[in-house]
Amino acid sequence: MDIRLTAEDAALKARARAFCDEVLIPLEDECEELGGLSPESLERAKRAVLEHGFNAINHAVEDGGQGYDVFQQVLIEEEWGRATGALWDIPWRPSIPLAVATEAQKDEYLRPACRGERRDCYAITEAGAGSDPTMVETTAVWDGDAWVLNGTKWHVTSGDVADFILVHAHVDGDPAKATIFLVDKDLPGVRVVRTPKYMHTFVFEHPIFAFEDVRLGPDKVLGEVGQGYELTKDWFVEERIMIGARTVGAATRALELSLDFAKGRVQFGKPIVEHQAIEFMLADMAAELMAAKSMLYRVAWQAARGGAGRKEIHALASAVKLVCSETAGRIIDRAVQIHGGRGYMREQPVERLYREIRVDRIWEGTSEIQRMVIGNELRKRGAAVYTGWPVAAERVGS
Ligand SMILES: Cc1cc2nc3c(=O)[nH]c(=O)nc-3n(C[C@H](O)[C@H](O)[C@H](O)COP(=O)(O)OP(=O)(O)OC[C@H]3O[C@@H](n4cnc5c(N)ncnc54)[C@H](O)[C@@H]3O)c2cc1C
């Protein structure tokens, strides 16, 4: 068993860290003050993404992506997760279900999206359908000439900067015919209902969209009619692992900032790091972070290089998302405490991390839903997927 990073992976991780430090973190104050970025700053950042070769890290080279495997993507996203303001979302990663698009759909949507000329967003959630997507009320009905789409979607992340939407709808209102449609935002009948404000400062918005008699050609079905849940599940699995990566990155920054602060801040005649209450908080932060990160790397490695099947990775991704997001929440809470009053100031990264980390226990399936996935796996197949360890086909080193 060799748990070391290869030189190539370590270099990639270092490159992602440099990108975060040089391109993303310098934009944090502007993002916090404006609640987003000026068009000039966003344009500069987008150019930097292309210059650094970090566009579409999750797609194949032949489609214009970087062709990195899930493990490499985790190494990258972990570094970007250190940035506040969700600036990690600037380097676009077109939704993974687009990989099943036809050649014509790839030319129209995926490839320009990989190049940064188009941008997608993913719309499943509705007013009445959150954790339970079978309650989706958005329908698509074939009228002989076109699909006619009707419904309303909530919390559509990056919906303001996207120019097309992957819409999860039920054909004929039948959950068994859940289907993903490719919907151009400028089509007649597509409308932003409103753009709510959220707890975090996010570089982009999460608008509510209405679809009113939107007419779509037969070429706008992604995959097949009835394949919607499978495609959405692929999106969840990838995103849950990436949330694991970004929350570990956010917690790492919180720990680093807290350690520096605790060494410099003097109260009662000595640096606060020498007060055992603070030292023990830092110790718990470091130990818990190490546990979450070890799990994250193991599952990402299994997904990319360990030969694990789709069902196994689905079950493991839920555990990663649950543990990493909850661990990061605890670590960042302590970081605020260690920073005292300064930790409550918006100009401090730990304050922003504190607000921003909260949603990681909610989106892409709440913590309760992740526990349901894990519980379901335990009931169906036993504990082995969580308690076992992958075994190499051949004797290592022989
Ligand atoms: C900032 C933000 C961005 C988002 N971006 C997107 C996006 O881009 N696209 C998109 O489609 N969605 C997006 N979402 C939606 C997100 O995925 C949902 O909010 C989430 O899945 C939970 O759904 P809900 O809010 O309807 O809560 P509900 O499902 O109503 O849940 C409410 C509470 O009940 C609990 N609960 C529900 N069912 C059970 C159960 N069976 N057992 C135990 N507890 C249960 C939940 O865990 C939660 O605590 C976003 C949300 C936010 C806040």
The ligand as a MOL file (V3000), in Angstrom:
LIG
                    3D

  0  0  0     0  0            999 V3000
M  V30 BEGIN CTAB
M  V30 COUNTS 53 58 0 0 0
M  V30 BEGIN ATOM
M  V30 1 C -27.4820 28.2960 -1.9230 0
M  V30 2 C -28.2100 27.1240 -2.5310 0
M  V30 3 C -27.8960 26.7400 -3.8320 0
M  V30 4 C -28.5730 25.6740 -4.4310 0
M  V30 5 N -28.2880 25.3450 -5.7350 0
M  V30 6 C -29.0930 24.4470 -6.3710 0
M  V30 7 C -28.9500 24.2060 -7.7790 0
M  V30 8 O -28.0660 24.7570 -8.4410 0
M  V30 9 N -29.8320 23.3540 -8.3830 0
M  V30 10 C -30.8090 22.7160 -7.6840 0
M  V30 11 O -31.5610 21.9670 -8.2840 0
M  V30 12 N -30.9390 22.8930 -6.3340 0
M  V30 13 C -30.1190 23.7420 -5.6790 0
M  V30 14 N -30.2680 23.9610 -4.3150 0
M  V30 15 C -31.3210 23.2460 -3.5990 0
M  V30 16 C -30.8140 22.2290 -2.5760 0
M  V30 17 O -30.2620 21.1070 -3.2110 0
M  V30 18 C -31.9850 21.9030 -1.6510 0
M  V30 19 O -32.1980 23.0530 -0.8450 0
M  V30 20 C -31.7430 20.6800 -0.7950 0
M  V30 21 O -31.7080 19.5080 -1.5670 0
M  V30 22 C -32.8050 20.5010 0.2910 0
M  V30 23 O -34.0980 20.6410 -0.2420 0
M  V30 24 P -35.1360 21.6570 0.4600 0
M  V30 25 O -34.4510 22.9580 0.6230 0
M  V30 26 O -36.3950 21.6590 -0.3150 0
M  V30 27 O -35.3910 21.0750 1.8880 0
M  V30 28 P -36.4540 19.9190 2.2860 0
M  V30 29 O -36.3020 18.7480 1.4020 0
M  V30 30 O -37.7970 20.5280 2.4260 0
M  V30 31 O -35.9140 19.5210 3.7260 0
M  V30 32 C -36.2080 20.2720 4.9060 0
M  V30 33 C -35.5930 19.5210 6.0780 0
M  V30 34 O -36.2010 18.2250 6.1770 0
M  V30 35 C -35.2110 17.2240 6.1500 0
M  V30 36 N -35.7430 16.0440 5.4880 0
M  V30 37 C -36.3420 15.9450 4.2850 0
M  V30 38 N -36.6780 14.6730 4.0250 0
M  V30 39 C -36.2720 13.9300 5.0800 0
M  V30 40 C -36.3180 12.5660 5.4180 0
M  V30 41 N -36.8510 11.6580 4.5800 0
M  V30 42 N -35.8140 12.1570 6.6050 0
M  V30 43 C -35.2530 13.0640 7.4390 0
M  V30 44 N -35.1690 14.3850 7.1840 0
M  V30 45 C -35.6730 14.8060 6.0170 0
M  V30 46 C -34.0480 17.8460 5.3990 0
M  V30 47 O -32.8230 17.1930 5.6740 0
M  V30 48 C -34.0940 19.2620 5.9190 0
M  V30 49 O -33.4620 19.3180 7.1580 0
M  V30 50 C -29.5490 24.9770 -3.6880 0
M  V30 51 C -29.8410 25.3600 -2.3760 0
M  V30 52 C -29.1770 26.4130 -1.7960 0
M  V30 53 C -29.5200 26.8130 -0.3850 0
M  V30 END ATOM
M  V30 BEGIN BOND
M  V30 1 1 1 2
M  V30 2 1 2 3
M  V30 3 2 2 52
M  V30 4 2 3 4
M  V30 5 1 4 5
M  V30 6 1 4 50
M  V30 7 2 5 6
M  V30 8 1 6 7
M  V30 9 1 6 13
M  V30 10 2 7 8
M  V30 11 1 7 9
M  V30 12 1 9 10
M  V30 13 2 10 11
M  V30 14 1 10 12
M  V30 15 2 12 13
M  V30 16 1 13 14
M  V30 17 1 14 15
M  V30 18 1 14 50
M  V30 19 1 15 16
M  V30 20 1 16 17
M  V30 21 1 16 18
M  V30 22 1 18 19
M  V30 23 1 18 20
M  V30 24 1 20 21
M  V30 25 1 20 22
M  V30 26 1 22 23
M  V30 27 1 23 24
M  V30 28 2 24 25
M  V30 29 1 24 26
M  V30 30 1 24 27
M  V30 31 1 27 28
M  V30 32 2 28 29
M  V30 33 1 28 30
M  V30 34 1 28 31
M  V30 35 1 31 32
M  V30 36 1 32 33
M  V30 37 1 33 34
M  V30 38 1 33 48
M  V30 39 1 34 35
M  V30 40 1 35 36
M  V30 41 1 35 46
M  V30 42 1 36 37
M  V30 43 1 36 45
M  V30 44 2 37 38
M  V30 45 1 38 39
M  V30 46 1 39 40
M  V30 47 2 39 45
M  V30 48 1 40 41
M  V30 49 2 40 42
M  V30 50 1 42 43
M  V30 51 2 43 44
M  V30 52 1 44 45
M  V30 53 1 46 47
M  V30 54 1 46 48
M  V30 55 1 48 49
M  V30 56 2 50 51
M  V30 57 1 51 52
M  V30 58 1 52 53
M  V30 END BOND
M  V30 END CTAB
M  END
